[in-house]
Amino acid sequence: MMQPHVSKIRGLTPQQKQELWERWKKGQSLSEIGRALGKHAGSITGMLAMHGGIAPPGRSRSARVLNTGEHLTGPICNACRATV
């Protein structure tokens, strides 16, 4: 019997994690999810166990954090340029 392709790369990409949680929510088995993602069912079990079987909330940046453009034109950066 031929073994299905299993990825040698550790961990899951953000897209794979999203797919894992979508498939888990739909009620797919660990084996089905593992086959779809090219991972062993044990890898899927570990990911689910880390979060107690509940999908973690999506990541987002605080509204208080400056973006790159703001950071480079902020008052501290302008003060640095004035002393050069």
C-alpha positions in Angstrom: 0.0 0.0 0.0 1.4 3.4 -0.9 1.9 6.0 1.8 0.3 9.4 1.2 2.7 12.3 0.8 3.5 13.8 4.2 5.3 17.1 4.4 8.7 17.2 6.1 8.4 20.9 7.0 7.6 21.4 10.6 4.6 23.3 11.7 1.7 24.7 9.7 1.5 27.9 7.6 -1.1 30.4 8.6 -3.3 29.2 5.6 -3.0 25.6 6.8 -3.9 26.6 10.3 -7.0 28.4 9.0 -7.9 25.3 7.0 -7.3 23.1 10.0 -9.8 25.0 12.1 -12.4 25.2 9.4 -12.2 21.5 8.8 -12.3 20.7 12.6 -15.4 23.0 13.0 -17.1 21.0 10.1 -16.5 17.8 12.1 -13.8 16.2 9.9 -11.7 13.5 11.6 -8.0 14.0 12.5 -7.0 11.6 9.7 -9.0 13.5 7.1 -7.6 16.8 8.2 -4.1 15.4 8.2 -4.4 14.0 4.7 -5.8 17.3 3.4 -2.9 19.2 4.9 -0.2 16.6 4.1 0.6 16.1 7.8 0.3 13.2 10.2 -2.8 13.0 12.4 -0.6 13.3 15.4 0.5 16.8 14.3 -3.1 17.8 14.0 -3.8 16.4 17.4 -1.0 18.5 18.9 -2.2 21.7 17.3 -5.8 21.1 18.5 -4.6 20.2 22.0 -2.5 23.4 22.4 -5.7 25.4 22.0 -8.1 23.0 23.8 -10.0 22.3 20.5 -11.1 25.9 20.3 -9.8 28.1 17.4 -7.7 30.9 18.8 -8.8 34.5 18.0 -7.3 36.1 14.9 -4.2 38.3 15.4 -4.4 42.0 15.0 -2.2 45.0 15.8 -3.2 47.5 18.4 -4.6 50.8 17.0 -2.0 52.6 19.1 1.0 51.1 17.2 2.5 53.3 14.5 2.8 51.9 11.0 6.1 52.2 9.1 5.2 55.4 7.3 4.1 57.1 10.5 7.2 55.9 12.4 9.6 57.4 9.9 7.9 60.8 9.9 7.1 61.0 13.6 8.4 63.8 15.8 11.2 61.8 17.3 12.6 60.9 13.9 12.3 64.5 12.8 14.3 65.6 15.9 17.0 63.1 15.1 17.4 64.5 11.6 17.6 68.1 12.9 20.7 67.1 15.0 22.6 65.5 12.1 
